[in-house]
Amino acid sequence: MFPRQTFWFSAQSETVVEDCLRSLDSVADLDEERETFLFTSKAGEPAFRCKCVIVQGGIEVDRSGNYFGFLGHLVEALASEFGKVAFEAGSSNG
């Protein structure tokens, strides 16, 4: 089981969400494909993986490993860009 959350917020366009996620490449390595952004730890940092998928009204986030530091950066980036951010917790098999 990997932790999954959906973060809900109001964005004017998908491009704004993409740009917000891309801004996190300073704290994690980024592999981007369409609406999917895969963040992994930078060399020498504790290993983690965090996959963000853009959905209508927000992003779905699946993560594993030592992701807590990155999750803080993600929440801060979303709140700074979109103001009010809500989340719904869940889990996924994978």
C-alpha atoms as one frame of an Amber mdcrd trajectory, in Angstrom:
protein
   0.000   0.000   0.000   1.301   3.419  -0.930  -0.131   6.629   0.532  -2.390
   8.489  -1.863  -3.984  11.878  -1.501  -5.940  14.114  -3.789  -5.223  17.817
  -3.393  -8.108  20.058  -4.458  -7.678  23.714  -5.434  -8.909  26.266  -7.935
  -6.545  26.885 -10.850  -7.205  29.097 -13.841  -5.649  26.560 -16.191  -3.753
  23.283 -16.329  -0.700  25.249 -17.447  -0.599  27.071 -14.104  -0.662  23.705
 -12.297   2.109  22.373 -14.544   4.258  25.440 -13.895   3.712  25.108 -10.141
   4.794  21.462 -10.205   7.790  22.234 -12.419   8.955  24.786  -9.848   9.688
  21.875  -7.502  12.549  20.653  -9.699  14.908  22.587  -7.434  14.172  20.192
  -4.532  13.713  16.908  -6.442  14.528  15.327  -9.782  11.583  15.555 -12.191
  10.468  13.265 -14.995   7.454  14.743 -16.763   5.055  13.134 -19.222   1.750
  14.780 -20.151  -0.272  15.326 -16.970   2.062  13.113 -14.905   4.979  14.490
 -12.902   7.291  11.956 -11.251   9.551  13.388  -8.569  12.438  11.396  -7.105
  15.159  12.226  -4.638  18.236  14.087  -5.790  21.580  12.265  -5.621  22.781
  11.871  -2.048  19.346  12.520  -0.523  17.135   9.928   1.211  15.261   7.943
  -1.446  11.637   8.767  -2.252   9.226   8.706  -5.158   6.230  11.007  -5.576
   3.942  10.801  -8.604   1.583  13.725  -9.210  -1.176  13.400 -11.794  -3.195
  16.448 -12.788  -6.936  15.819 -12.533  -9.882  18.142 -12.891  -9.840  20.410
  -9.844  -6.459  19.361  -8.494  -3.814  16.641  -8.438  -3.638  13.025  -7.277
  -0.444  12.183  -5.426   1.045   8.707  -4.832   4.279   8.485  -2.898   6.696
   6.090  -1.257   9.992   6.147   0.582  11.259   9.085   2.613   8.871  11.605
   1.036   7.998  13.799   4.031  10.392  16.645   3.188   9.217  16.770  -0.414
   5.566  16.655   0.645   6.141  19.805   2.688   7.573  21.563  -0.367   4.621
  20.379  -2.472   2.019  21.645   0.001   3.828  24.985   0.336   4.036  25.412
  -3.461   0.335  24.612  -3.933  -0.780  26.893  -1.094   1.435  29.735  -2.305
   0.121  29.460  -5.861  -3.560  28.641  -5.301  -4.371  29.871  -1.807  -6.973
  27.497  -0.438  -5.938  23.849  -0.812  -7.957  20.913   0.514  -6.951  17.273
   0.500  -8.624  13.910   0.648  -6.632  10.991   1.991  -6.817   7.464   0.667
  -4.566   4.584  -0.307  -3.723   2.651  -3.434  -2.371  -0.766  -4.140   0.818
  -0.764  -6.073
